[in-house]
């Protein structure tokens, strides 16, 4: 399993848990995670310092939304 598949499975688990436990915030954070990871991946095609900084920011934000989804599920 490559890293993209593992990440997709993680987001699917978060979204499914949000559905099962009726936590709509978890769905929103799962969607935000996917969007931010997509943007980070697209920025990897550019070879500039600014794109690298933005890519790092989007990657960190995508992990922050995973943590926020976890908190939304446990609250």
C-alpha positions as CSV (number, residue, x, y, z in Angstrom):
1,X,0.0,0.0,0.0
2,X,1.5,3.3,-1.0
3,X,1.3,6.5,1.1
4,X,-1.6,7.9,-0.9
5,X,-3.7,4.8,-0.4
6,X,-3.0,4.8,3.3
7,X,-4.0,8.4,3.6
8,X,-7.2,7.8,1.6
9,X,-8.1,4.9,3.9
10,X,-7.5,7.1,7.0
11,X,-9.8,9.8,5.7
12,X,-12.4,7.2,4.7
13,X,-12.3,5.8,8.3
14,X,-12.7,9.3,9.7
15,X,-15.7,10.0,7.4
16,X,-17.3,6.7,8.2
17,X,-16.9,7.2,11.9
18,X,-18.5,10.6,11.5
19,X,-21.4,9.1,9.7
20,X,-21.9,6.3,12.2
21,X,-21.7,8.6,15.2
22,X,-23.6,11.4,13.5
23,X,-20.8,13.9,13.8
24,X,-21.0,16.2,10.7
25,X,-17.9,18.2,11.7
26,X,-15.9,15.0,11.1
27,X,-17.2,14.9,7.5
28,X,-16.2,18.5,6.9
29,X,-12.7,17.9,8.3
30,X,-12.3,14.8,6.2
31,X,-13.3,16.8,3.1
32,X,-10.8,19.6,4.1
33,X,-8.1,17.0,4.6
34,X,-8.6,15.7,1.1
35,X,-8.7,19.2,-0.5
36,X,-5.5,20.3,1.3
37,X,-3.7,17.1,0.5
38,X,-4.7,17.5,-3.2
39,X,-3.4,21.1,-3.2
40,X,-0.1,20.0,-1.6
41,X,0.3,17.3,-4.2
42,X,-0.4,19.7,-7.1
43,X,2.2,22.2,-5.7
44,X,4.8,19.4,-5.8
45,X,4.9,19.8,-9.6
46,X,6.3,23.4,-9.3
47,X,10.0,23.8,-8.6
48,X,10.1,27.1,-6.7
49,X,10.8,28.0,-3.1
50,X,7.4,29.6,-2.7
51,X,5.7,26.5,-3.9
52,X,7.7,24.3,-1.5
53,X,6.7,26.6,1.4
54,X,3.0,26.5,0.4
55,X,3.2,22.7,-0.1
56,X,4.6,22.3,3.4
57,X,1.8,24.6,4.8
58,X,-0.9,22.7,3.0
59,X,0.5,19.3,4.2
60,X,0.7,20.5,7.8
61,X,-2.9,21.9,7.6
62,X,-4.1,18.6,6.2
63,X,-2.7,16.8,9.2
64,X,-4.2,19.4,11.5
65,X,-7.6,18.7,10.0
66,X,-7.1,15.0,10.8
67,X,-6.5,15.9,14.4
68,X,-9.5,18.3,14.4
69,X,-11.6,15.4,13.0
70,X,-10.4,13.2,15.8
71,X,-11.3,15.8,18.4
72,X,-14.7,16.3,16.7
73,X,-15.4,12.5,17.0
74,X,-14.4,12.3,20.6
75,X,-16.3,15.4,21.8
